[in-house]
Amino acid sequence: MTVDLQVIERLRQLDGGRGEALTKLVDLFSSHSAAVLAQLRGAAEAGDTQLVERLAHSLKGSAGNLGAREMMELCAQLESEARAGRTADLASRTSTLEASYERARSRLVAALQGPGSAPQT
């Protein structure tokens, strides 16, 4: 499952079910993650393991807060690889993470339409 819909429903209830808080969180996640992913791509291509580790850690937290489990797991793997100083797969792992972000963002946007709107994948 790309996004944990139970997390989404709990977030939707932050403002009594109106969804305004959830909308703000998804918007912030989208803009923040896009910027961090761009930085992460550059750091991975440059082999800057310290920056990759830090950026992956930041994304992991953001993804976890919105229930983007797949993305969170990929961030954890990327963070671990960078911490270990392994640069060989950083760029390909970043590409995988970018694709996961797009899937998560799509499901989160769909979830803004209301309970049951987001695909279960």
C-alpha positions, 0 to 999 in steps of 0.5 A, a space after each residue: 500500500 502506497 498510502 495508509 488510508 487510516 493515517 489520512 482519515 485520522 488527519 482528516 479529523 484534525 479539524 472535525 472532518 472538514 479536511 482543511 488541515 489535511 489539505 494544508 498538510 498535503 500541499 505542504 508535503 507536495 511542495 516540500 518533497 518536490 524541493 527536497 527530491 530535487 536537492 536529493 537528486 543533485 546530491 546523489 549524482 554528486 555522491 554527497 552521502 552526507 547530504 543524501 542521508 540528511 535529505 532522505 531522513 527529512 523526507 522519511 519523516 514527512 512521508 511517515 506523517 502522511 502515511 506514505 509508507 512505501 516512500 518512507 521505507 525507500 527513504 530509510 533504505 536510501 538513508 542507510 545506504 548513504 550512511 554506510 558510504 555506498 554511492 553506487 546505487 544512490 542515483 537509481 534509488 533516488 529515481 525509485 523514490 521519485 516514482 514513489 513520491 509521485 504515486 503517494 502524491 497522487 493518492 494523497 490528492 485523491 484522498 482530499 476528495 473524501 473518505 474512500 476516494 483514494 485508490 487502495 494501491 
